[in-house]
Amino acid sequence: MATPISPRHTRTKNATQHPGQVLLEGQRKRRTNAQIEEDKRRAREKQAVQDAVAQQGISRIASIEAAMEVEQAVQAMKVKPVKPKPKPVKKKQSAKGAASNLTSESSHEPPAKSIVEGGDNHTMGLGNADTKDIGINCGR
């Protein structure tokens, strides 16, 4: 015997669903020419307002800068000149004593050797000016 076929029933969850809605949500709504013109007009008005606000800000800053320049010019005219104050001068030794000190100090040091030495090691030194011989390798 054949089994009776049960009637089909829609599930309650699926009764209000629209499977094609996913495709419709991805599409862009079409606008008429009147709507496009209206949107462009609003954008132009918005841009004009922003430009006017920016111009007002620029003119305000320019007026503040001009006022600052005038104020600085007035203050520059009021500046008092700097007057040097005399300082006490310490008395020096006589010219004879100072000259003899200079000559006596220089006589204790041996004169520096001004001839550049060169030897087999290809270095250049200061000679007898220092106790150490400072040399630079010439790369030979």
C-alpha positions in Angstrom: 0.0 0.0 0.0 1.0 3.4 -0.7 1.8 5.8 2.1 -0.3 8.9 2.2 1.6 12.1 1.2 1.7 14.7 3.9 0.7 18.2 2.9 3.5 20.8 2.5 3.7 23.5 5.1 5.9 26.6 5.1 7.9 27.1 8.1 6.9 30.2 10.2 10.4 31.7 9.9 10.4 31.6 6.1 6.9 33.1 5.8 8.1 36.7 6.0 11.5 36.4 4.3 12.3 37.8 0.9 15.2 35.9 -0.7 15.6 38.4 -3.6 16.0 41.3 -1.1 19.8 40.6 -0.9 20.2 41.4 -4.6 18.1 44.6 -4.3 20.1 46.0 -1.4 23.3 45.8 -3.5 21.9 47.9 -6.3 22.2 51.7 -6.4 19.0 53.7 -6.4 18.4 55.6 -9.6 17.9 59.4 -9.4 16.0 61.7 -11.7 17.7 64.7 -13.4 15.8 67.0 -11.0 17.2 65.2 -8.0 20.7 65.3 -9.5 20.4 69.1 -10.1 19.1 69.6 -6.5 22.0 67.7 -5.0 24.5 69.7 -7.1 22.9 73.0 -6.0 23.0 72.0 -2.3 26.7 71.1 -2.7 27.5 74.4 -4.4 25.7 76.3 -1.6 27.5 74.3 1.1 30.9 75.0 -0.6 30.1 78.7 -0.9 29.3 78.9 2.9 32.6 77.1 3.7 34.5 79.5 1.5 32.9 82.5 3.1 33.7 81.3 6.6 37.3 80.6 5.5 37.6 84.1 4.0 36.2 85.7 7.2 38.9 83.8 9.2 41.6 84.9 6.9 40.5 88.6 7.1 40.3 88.4 10.9 43.8 87.0 11.2 45.1 89.7 8.8 43.5 92.5 10.9 45.1 91.0 14.1 48.5 90.8 12.4 48.2 94.5 11.2 47.4 95.6 14.8 50.4 93.6 16.1 52.7 95.3 13.5 51.4 98.8 14.6 51.9 97.9 18.3 55.4 96.6 17.7 56.3 99.7 15.7 55.1 101.9 18.6 57.1 99.8 21.1 60.2 100.0 19.0 60.1 103.8 19.1 59.9 103.7 22.9 63.0 101.6 23.4 65.6 103.4 25.5 69.2 103.2 24.2 71.6 101.1 26.2 74.1 103.2 28.1 77.4 101.4 28.9 78.3 101.6 32.5 82.0 102.3 33.5 83.8 99.4 35.1 86.7 99.8 37.5 90.0 99.1 35.8 92.7 97.2 37.7 96.1 98.9 37.6 98.7 97.0 35.6 102.4 96.7 36.2 104.6 99.2 34.5 105.4 98.5 30.8 109.1 97.6 31.7 108.1 94.9 34.2 105.5 93.4 31.8 108.0 93.2 28.9 110.7 91.6 31.0 108.2 88.9 32.2 107.3 88.0 28.7 110.9 87.7 27.6 112.0 85.7 30.6 109.1 83.2 30.2 109.8 82.5 26.6 113.5 81.9 27.2 112.8 78.8 29.2 111.1 76.9 26.4 113.2 75.4 23.6 112.3 76.6 20.1 110.1 74.3 18.1 111.7 72.5 15.1 110.0 73.8 11.9 111.5 71.3 9.5 109.3 68.4 8.7 111.1 65.1 9.2 110.7 62.2 6.8 112.3 58.8 7.3 112.1 55.3 6.1 108.7 54.8 7.9 107.1 57.4 5.6 105.6 59.5 8.5 105.7 63.2 9.0 106.2 64.5 12.5 106.5 67.7 14.5 110.2 67.1 15.4 111.3 68.3 18.8 108.1 70.4 19.5 106.6 67.6 21.6 108.0 64.7 23.5 106.0 62.3 21.4 106.4 62.1 17.7 102.9 62.5 16.1 102.9 61.1 12.6 100.6 60.6 9.7 101.0 57.6 7.4 101.3 58.8 3.9 100.1 55.5 2.4 103.3 54.6 0.7 
